[in-house]
Amino acid sequence: MDGEPDLYIGGAWRHASDGGTRDVINPADGSVAGVVDEATPDDARQAVAAARAAFDDGAWRATPVAERAALLDRIAELLQRDKEDLAALETRDTGKTLAESRIDIDDVTSVFRYYAKLVGVDGGDTGRIIDVGNPAVISRVVREPIGVCVLIAPWNYPLLQMSWKIAPALAAGCTMVAKPSEVTPLSTIAFVHLLEEAGVPPSVVNLVQGSGAVLGEALTATAEVDFISFTGGLATGTTISKMAADNVTKVAVELGGKNPHIVFADVRDAGDGDSWAAAVDHVLTGVFLHSGQVCSAGTRLIVEESVADDFVTALAARAETIRMGDGMDPASETGPLVSEQHRAKVEAYVELGISEGAKLITGGARPADPALAKGSFYLPTIFDRCDRSMRIVREETFGPILTVERFTTEAEAIALGNDTEYGLAAGVRTSDAARGERVVRALRHGTVWLNDFGYYTAAAEWGGFGKSGNGRELGPTGLTEYQEIKHIWHNTAPTAAGWFKG
Ligand code: TXE
């Protein structure tokens, strides 16, 4: 960054082969947060070749799991040592508040610690023994690293999303090429320096950054790659899956969501006041945290008719008090959108919502505060009286926009909650435990929160139903995605098969 080489290929830091660079913009004020090298397709091909050679060489995958686990723990220690620097980079790059960035770095640390422990269990890959009915035969199923992985991350949680990929890939013994979003590469560059310091062997992790459209083919349409893990938009995920298909390359994609948050009237009827306040608070946080740029954001409020007016009024009052500002300012509760380009997309969706007949309750504009004029800020926005015919209800806006739909029966709430082509996450709020269990089991989403919203843990799988993607990250499945399964049949007392008699 800023004159230092940023591409890490074959264990060496390099500039782009054509000398190209990119200005990375701080969305809080439009200033240049850093100038980084912009890889060419040829650089990307060299990174893939380096990862291929390192995998085929066999040394990394033969490293004892205990050593790999110790390396992951060392990475976790360095992450904590550098937490403040990494968090500041993340804030300058994405606009999110420093408090959020610090949580992100802690979460990244937990991911490395989790996989260090998981891979250490039973030596990680001793496998499963099968009784085939012949005492002379040892039949066992083992897991082995899948090979060369291409890891493509988005801009909303740059380092966190990348860690969900790099940690299990390293734990499994894979080699890899990481490509952060061109919009937010800074924390990943710093992190790869940290990996080098921790002792990750040369060529095991390679790093390129630049436009996905330019580098995509070199990274995904090649038989040199065994697995592609992608997080990003639906259109890009579909393109990558098609490119990978020619080589039958395994792909796992996480493509966002249009996540329902269902509120039953009984949260108020419970009469304790707390359930109601908690519901309002969680719906608010669920959609407006990080200005809605969260794949699991609860962007669709589905609320029981009898309390809907009061709920929306309470919500709007809270939304209007959210303090926006530069993420580096501790007084800020939320930062800007990630870029001017993204704000334009969000603004277009607001226009669309109005033209579709949704009722604008609050927001729907840039903030008037002149101190925010240079940043890509946008007010928390609520649309009431929405229905499923509206694109604003069906499509992922990835901005601070909440749509409100109303229901009168439990069956209707479930039907609305499932009426999306996505299926990443959903929330349910009710004071009736039996109803809560019925509804969470009926919802077709990868994560469902009951009387909570947004929480996750490195130990539990994350991913979506439907067009939210395929494959899972985190948890034990987040490791097995990076492994191939091999059945070994060992006859300790070989005899002739005796099939052919001649
Ligand atoms: O994402 P892209 P964009 C959604 C959100 C957002 C929309 C578009 O709705 O508005 O996606 O965002 C790389 N081959 N999400 O355009 O393009 C790209 O460089 C290989 C949801 O920023 O999908 C970046 O590293 N790679 C999401 C990554 O893909 C390619 C989080 C994601 O960028 C490529 C972010 C190609 N042809 C946005 N084209 C979530 N699931 O949480 C691009 N890339």
Residues whose N, C-alpha, C, O or C-beta is under 5 A from the ligand:
A	BS01	TXE	I152 A153 P154 W155 N156 K179 P180 S181 E182 G210 S211 G212 A213 G216 T231 G232 G233 L234 T236 T239 E254 L255 G256 C295 E396 T397 F398
